[in-house]
Amino acid sequence: MKAVAVYPGKPDSMHLVEVPMPSLDDVPDGRGVLVKVLRVGVDGTDREIAAGRYGQAPPGSDFLITGHENFGQVVQVGPNVPSTIRLGGYVVATVRRPGHSLYDQIGMQDMTTDDQYYERGINLRHGYLAEYSVEDAAYVVPLPATLREVGVLLEPLTVAEKGLRQAFEIQRRLRIWQPRRAAVLGSGTIGLLAALALRLRGLDVVCVSLPLPPCLNSELIEALGGRYVSTRESSLAEVNVRFGSCDLIFEATGYSPLVFQAAEVLAKNGVLVLASVTGGDTKAEVNADHLNQGFVLGNKVMVGTVNAAREDFIQGVDDLIKAEALFPGWLARLLTTPIQGLDNYAEMLRQLTENHEAIKVYVQVA
C-alpha cells in the first residue's frame, strides 16, 4: 500500500513509499483493529518533521510514516475487540504509546517522564498518512456516523480538552472555583477549538490573535458568541482593561513572549495553560518581580500540556456532538484546505508552509 514518509533528520525528504499492508496479526491477543484511513489532518508538527527538525524512525526502519491526526473506518477486527468498535464504524486512534516510566505503566503515557517517547507519526512509531493502519483496540476511540465529515478534528481538539481538564483538576484545591471569563491566545486550529470547548462549558471568551478582523478566524469566534481582538490593534494589557481579567487563559500562538504578558494579566486564582511547543531561542524582557509577586499573592497557576489521554478523546467526541447541535456547520468551516490523495504530499507541504489563511489542512486519503 502507499504511504507518505520522511527520512528523519533529513530536510525535504518527504516521499511516497510502498509498504506492506498491515494485518491484525501485527497486534497481539486478538485486539487488532484494521482501519481504512479516510482523512489525516496535518499541522506544524508535520511541517517541522518534514524540515528535519525532529522525529525518529521506528526500530528496523530508516523512514517514518508521518501524520498523527487520523480518522478512518473499521474494516476488520480481532476476536477480542470490544463490541463498541464495529465493522464499518468510524474511529480515531490516540497518538502516544506507552514507554517505561511508572506513568506509562498505569496508562498515563501522555504524562511520561521518559526522555524517549513513542508517538505515532512523530517519534519511533509509524503514523497514519497511509491507505490503511492497524491498531490495538485499547487506543481506538469510536465516533458516531454523524461526525463523519468533522471527525478528523478530534485529535487536535484533544489538545484543548486535556489543557482544560488539567486546569479544572488543579483548581479542585479551591473547592468552589467557577471560572467565568477566558482568553484564548491564537486563532489557529487549536485556538479555535479551545474557544469552542470553553464556550461549551459556558465561559465568556475573548480570542486574541494576530489577523485583523474581519476574517474567517474572527467570524468563527463571533459565531460561538465570543469576541475577537487583533494584537495589531490592542495589547493584552488593553484587552484586560477592556473586558476584565480572565480566570483562565489558553495560549496557542507559538509565540513565547506572549506567555509572560498573559501571566501579568491573569486574574487571581487563575490558570494559564500553555499549549504551544516553541522551538528556536527567542528571548524576552519580563517584569520578573511583578510576575513573581502576582503569582504568589494571587494563588495563580501556569501549567503546560502536551499530547492527550484516552479520556480527552472521549470528552472530545462528546464536545463534537454538542458543537454540531449548538453551532451547526461551525466545525466544517475549519476544514479549509483539503488535499486530494497521498500522491499530493508536495501540495500538502506547500499549503502548510505558504497558506497563512488556512485553518486546517487535511489529506483526503480515501
C-alpha positions as CSV (number, residue, x, y, z in Angstrom):
1,M,0.0,0.0,0.0
2,K,1.0,3.7,-0.4
3,A,2.2,5.9,2.5
4,V,3.9,9.2,2.9
5,A,7.2,9.1,4.8
6,V,10.3,11.1,5.6
7,Y,13.9,10.2,6.5
8,P,14.0,11.7,10.0
9,G,16.6,14.4,10.4
10,K,16.9,14.9,6.6
11,P,15.2,18.1,5.4
12,D,13.0,17.9,2.4
13,S,13.0,14.1,2.3
14,M,9.2,13.6,2.2
15,H,8.3,10.9,-0.4
16,L,5.8,8.3,-1.3
17,V,6.7,4.8,-0.3
18,E,5.2,1.3,-0.8
19,V,4.8,-0.6,2.4
20,P,3.2,-4.0,3.3
21,M,-0.5,-4.0,4.1
22,P,-0.9,-4.1,7.9
23,S,-2.5,-7.1,9.4
24,L,-4.5,-8.0,12.5
25,D,-1.6,-10.3,13.4
26,D,0.5,-7.2,14.0
27,V,-1.4,-6.7,17.3
28,P,-1.2,-9.5,19.9
29,D,-4.0,-11.3,21.8
30,G,-6.7,-10.7,19.1
31,R,-7.0,-7.0,19.9
32,G,-6.2,-5.7,16.5
33,V,-8.4,-3.2,14.6
34,L,-7.7,-2.7,10.9
35,V,-8.7,0.7,9.7
36,K,-9.2,2.2,6.2
37,V,-7.7,5.7,6.6
38,L,-10.2,8.3,5.3
39,R,-8.6,11.6,6.3
40,V,-5.5,12.8,8.0
41,G,-5.1,16.3,9.3
42,V,-1.6,17.9,9.2
43,D,-0.1,20.7,11.2
44,G,3.1,22.4,12.3
45,T,4.4,19.2,13.8
46,D,4.3,17.5,10.3
47,R,5.9,20.6,8.8
48,E,8.8,20.5,11.2
49,I,9.3,16.8,10.8
50,A,9.5,17.3,7.1
51,A,12.1,20.0,7.7
52,G,14.2,17.5,9.6
53,R,13.9,19.2,13.0
54,Y,12.8,16.2,14.9
55,G,11.3,12.7,14.7
56,Q,12.9,9.2,14.7
57,A,12.1,6.2,12.6
58,P,10.8,3.1,14.3
59,P,13.3,0.3,15.1
60,G,14.2,-1.6,12.0
61,S,13.2,1.1,9.6
62,D,15.1,4.0,8.0
63,F,11.9,6.1,7.3
64,L,9.0,7.4,9.4
65,I,5.4,7.4,8.0
66,T,4.1,10.8,9.1
67,G,0.6,12.0,10.1
68,H,-1.0,11.8,13.6
69,E,-4.4,13.5,13.2
70,N,-6.2,10.4,12.0
71,F,-9.7,9.4,11.1
72,G,-10.9,6.2,9.5
73,Q,-13.4,3.4,9.1
74,V,-13.1,-0.1,10.6
75,V,-12.7,-2.9,8.0
76,Q,-11.7,-5.8,10.2
77,V,-11.5,-6.6,14.0
78,G,-9.8,-9.3,16.1
79,P,-11.7,-11.7,18.3
80,N,-11.0,-9.8,21.5
81,V,-12.0,-6.3,20.3
82,P,-14.9,-4.7,22.4
83,S,-18.3,-4.6,20.7
84,T,-18.2,-0.8,20.8
85,I,-15.8,-1.0,17.9
86,R,-17.8,-2.2,15.0
87,L,-17.2,-3.1,11.4
88,G,-17.9,-0.1,9.2
89,G,-17.8,2.3,12.2
90,Y,-15.7,5.4,12.3
91,V,-12.8,5.7,14.6
92,V,-9.8,7.9,15.7
93,A,-6.7,6.5,17.4
94,T,-4.8,8.2,20.2
95,V,-1.3,9.2,19.4
96,R,1.1,8.4,22.2
97,R,2.1,4.8,23.2
98,P,3.4,3.5,26.5
99,G,7.1,3.8,27.3
100,H,8.8,2.7,30.5
101,S,8.0,5.2,33.3
102,L,5.6,4.5,36.1
103,Y,3.1,6.8,34.4
104,D,3.3,4.7,31.2
105,Q,2.7,1.6,33.2
106,I,-0.6,2.9,34.6
107,G,-1.9,4.1,31.2
108,M,-0.8,7.7,31.6
109,Q,1.8,7.8,28.8
110,D,0.7,11.4,28.0
111,M,2.4,12.3,31.3
112,T,5.5,10.2,30.8
113,T,8.8,11.1,32.5
114,D,10.8,9.2,29.9
115,D,13.2,11.2,27.8
116,Q,12.3,8.9,24.9
117,Y,8.7,8.9,24.0
118,Y,6.6,7.0,21.4
119,E,4.1,8.8,19.2
120,R,2.6,7.6,16.0
121,G,3.7,9.7,13.1
122,I,6.0,11.7,15.2
123,N,8.6,9.6,17.1
124,L,9.6,5.9,16.9
125,R,6.2,4.8,15.6
126,H,4.8,5.0,12.1
127,G,1.8,7.3,11.6
128,Y,-1.4,7.4,9.6
129,L,-0.6,9.0,6.2
130,A,-1.2,5.7,4.6
131,E,-4.1,3.8,3.0
132,Y,-4.6,1.5,6.0
133,S,-3.5,1.3,9.6
134,V,-3.8,-1.3,12.3
135,E,-4.2,-0.5,15.9
136,D,-4.6,-2.1,19.4
137,A,-8.3,-1.6,20.4
138,A,-7.1,0.0,23.6
139,Y,-6.1,3.1,21.6
140,V,-9.1,3.2,19.3
141,V,-12.0,5.6,20.1
142,P,-15.3,5.2,18.2
143,L,-17.3,8.1,16.7
144,P,-20.9,8.2,15.6
145,A,-21.7,8.5,11.9
146,T,-23.0,12.0,12.5
147,L,-19.3,13.1,12.9
148,R,-18.2,11.6,9.5
149,E,-17.4,15.0,8.0
150,V,-15.7,16.5,11.0
151,G,-14.1,13.6,12.9
152,V,-10.6,14.5,11.7
153,L,-10.8,17.4,14.1
154,L,-11.0,15.1,17.1
155,E,-7.2,14.7,17.7
156,P,-6.4,18.5,17.6
157,L,-9.5,19.1,19.8
158,T,-8.0,16.8,22.5
159,V,-5.1,19.3,23.0
160,A,-7.6,21.7,24.3
161,E,-9.6,19.1,26.1
162,K,-6.5,18.0,28.1
163,G,-5.5,21.5,28.9
164,L,-8.9,22.4,30.3
165,R,-9.1,19.1,32.2
166,Q,-5.8,19.8,33.8
167,A,-6.9,23.3,34.7
168,F,-10.0,22.2,36.4
169,E,-8.2,19.3,38.1
170,I,-5.6,21.6,39.6
171,Q,-8.2,24.1,40.8
172,R,-10.2,21.4,42.7
173,R,-7.9,22.7,45.5
174,L,-10.1,25.8,45.6
175,R,-13.3,23.8,46.1
176,I,-15.6,26.5,44.6
177,W,-13.6,27.6,41.6
178,Q,-16.0,28.6,38.8
179,P,-14.2,30.4,36.0
180,R,-16.4,32.9,34.1
181,R,-14.1,34.7,31.7
182,A,-11.4,33.1,29.5
183,A,-9.0,34.3,26.9
184,V,-7.6,32.2,24.0
185,L,-4.4,33.4,22.5
186,G,-4.2,32.4,18.9
187,S,-6.8,31.6,16.3
188,G,-5.3,28.6,14.5
189,T,-6.9,25.2,14.7
190,I,-6.0,24.6,18.4
191,G,-7.0,28.1,19.5
192,L,-10.4,27.9,17.7
193,L,-11.1,24.5,19.2
194,A,-10.1,25.7,22.6
195,A,-12.6,28.6,22.2
196,L,-15.2,26.1,21.3
197,A,-14.6,23.9,24.3
198,L,-14.7,26.9,26.6
199,R,-17.9,28.2,25.1
200,L,-19.5,24.7,25.5
201,R,-18.6,25.0,29.2
202,G,-20.4,28.3,29.5
203,L,-17.4,30.7,29.7
204,D,-17.3,34.2,28.3
205,V,-14.5,34.0,25.7
206,V,-12.3,36.6,24.1
207,C,-9.8,35.4,21.4
208,V,-6.7,37.5,21.0
209,S,-4.8,36.8,17.7
210,L,-2.7,38.4,15.0
211,P,-5.0,38.6,11.9
212,L,-7.0,41.8,11.6
213,P,-10.8,41.4,11.5
214,P,-13.0,40.8,9.6
215,C,-11.5,37.4,8.7
216,L,-12.6,33.8,8.8
217,N,-10.9,33.5,12.2
218,S,-12.8,36.4,13.7
219,E,-16.1,35.2,12.1
220,L,-15.7,31.8,13.7
221,I,-15.1,33.2,17.2
222,E,-18.1,35.5,16.9
223,A,-20.3,32.7,15.6
224,L,-19.6,31.0,19.0
225,G,-20.7,34.1,20.8
226,G,-17.2,35.1,21.6
227,R,-15.2,38.3,21.0
228,Y,-12.2,38.7,18.8
229,V,-9.3,41.2,19.2
230,S,-6.3,41.6,16.9
231,T,-2.9,42.1,18.6
232,R,-2.2,44.6,15.8
233,E,-4.8,46.8,17.4
234,S,-4.7,46.1,21.1
235,S,-2.2,44.7,23.6
236,L,-3.1,42.0,26.1
237,A,-3.0,44.7,28.8
238,E,-5.5,46.8,26.9
239,V,-7.7,43.7,26.3
240,N,-7.6,43.1,30.1
241,V,-8.7,46.6,30.9
242,R,-11.5,46.5,28.2
243,F,-13.0,43.1,29.1
244,G,-11.8,42.3,32.6
245,S,-9.2,39.9,34.0
246,C,-9.6,36.3,32.8
247,D,-9.9,33.3,35.2
248,L,-8.4,31.0,32.5
249,I,-6.0,31.8,29.6
250,F,-5.2,29.3,27.0
251,E,-2.1,30.1,25.0
252,A,-1.8,28.6,21.5
253,T,0.1,31.2,19.4
254,G,3.5,29.6,19.2
255,Y,5.0,33.0,20.2
256,S,6.5,32.5,23.6
257,P,6.9,36.2,24.7
258,L,3.1,36.4,24.9
259,V,3.2,33.8,27.8
260,F,4.7,36.4,30.1
261,Q,2.2,39.1,29.0
262,A,-0.6,36.7,29.7
263,A,0.9,35.8,33.1
264,E,0.8,39.5,34.1
265,V,-2.9,40.0,33.3
266,L,-4.2,36.6,34.6
267,A,-6.8,37.0,37.4
268,K,-6.3,35.9,41.0
269,N,-6.8,32.2,41.4
270,G,-6.4,31.9,37.6
271,V,-4.8,29.3,35.4
272,L,-2.6,29.9,32.4
273,V,-2.5,26.9,30.1
274,L,0.4,26.7,27.7
275,A,-0.1,24.5,24.6
276,S,2.5,25.8,22.2
277,V,5.6,23.8,21.5
278,T,8.1,26.5,20.7
279,G,11.5,26.0,19.0
280,G,14.2,28.5,18.5
281,D,15.9,30.7,21.0
282,T,13.5,33.7,21.4
283,K,14.4,35.9,24.3
284,A,12.1,38.4,26.1
285,E,12.5,41.0,28.8
286,V,10.0,40.3,31.6
287,N,8.8,42.1,34.8
288,A,10.2,39.4,36.9
289,D,9.4,40.8,40.4
290,H,5.8,41.8,39.3
291,L,5.2,38.4,37.9
292,N,6.5,36.5,40.9
293,Q,4.6,38.7,43.3
294,G,1.4,38.3,41.3
295,F,1.6,34.5,41.2
296,V,2.5,34.2,44.9
297,L,-0.1,36.6,46.3
298,G,-2.7,35.8,43.7
299,N,-2.5,32.0,44.0
300,K,-2.1,31.7,40.2
301,V,-1.1,28.7,38.2
302,M,0.8,28.1,35.0
303,V,0.7,24.7,33.5
304,G,2.0,23.1,30.3
305,T,0.0,20.5,28.4
306,V,1.1,18.2,25.6
307,N,-0.5,15.1,23.9
308,A,-3.7,13.8,25.3
309,A,-5.1,10.8,27.2
310,R,-7.9,8.5,26.1
311,E,-10.4,10.3,28.4
312,D,-9.7,13.5,26.5
313,F,-10.6,11.8,23.2
314,I,-13.8,10.5,24.8
315,Q,-14.7,14.0,26.1
316,G,-13.8,15.4,22.7
317,V,-16.3,13.1,21.0
318,D,-19.0,14.4,23.4
319,D,-18.0,18.0,22.6
320,L,-18.0,17.5,18.8
321,I,-21.6,16.1,19.1
322,K,-22.6,19.1,21.2
323,A,-20.9,21.5,18.8
324,E,-22.8,20.1,15.9
325,A,-26.1,20.6,17.7
326,L,-25.4,24.1,19.1
327,F,-23.4,25.5,16.3
328,P,-24.4,23.5,13.2
329,G,-21.8,23.8,10.4
330,W,-19.2,25.6,12.5
331,L,-16.8,22.7,12.7
332,A,-16.9,22.1,8.9
333,R,-15.8,25.7,8.4
334,L,-12.5,24.9,10.0
335,L,-11.7,22.3,7.2
336,T,-10.5,25.0,4.8
337,T,-7.8,23.2,2.8
338,P,-8.4,19.6,1.5
339,I,-5.6,17.8,-0.3
340,Q,-6.7,15.0,-2.6
341,G,-4.8,11.8,-2.2
342,L,-1.4,10.8,-0.7
343,D,0.3,11.5,-4.0
344,N,-0.1,15.2,-3.5
345,Y,2.1,15.4,-0.4
346,A,4.1,18.2,-2.0
347,E,1.0,20.4,-2.3
348,M,0.2,19.4,1.3
349,L,3.5,20.8,2.4
350,R,3.2,23.9,0.3
351,Q,-0.2,24.7,1.9
352,L,1.2,24.1,5.4
353,T,4.1,26.4,4.7
354,E,2.7,29.2,2.5
355,N,-1.1,29.4,3.0
356,H,-1.3,31.5,6.2
357,E,-5.0,31.8,5.9
358,A,-5.6,28.1,6.0
359,I,-7.1,26.9,9.3
360,K,-7.0,23.1,8.8
361,V,-5.1,21.4,6.0
362,Y,-6.0,17.8,5.7
363,V,-5.4,14.9,3.2
364,Q,-8.4,13.1,1.8
365,V,-6.8,9.7,1.7
366,A,-9.9,7.7,0.6
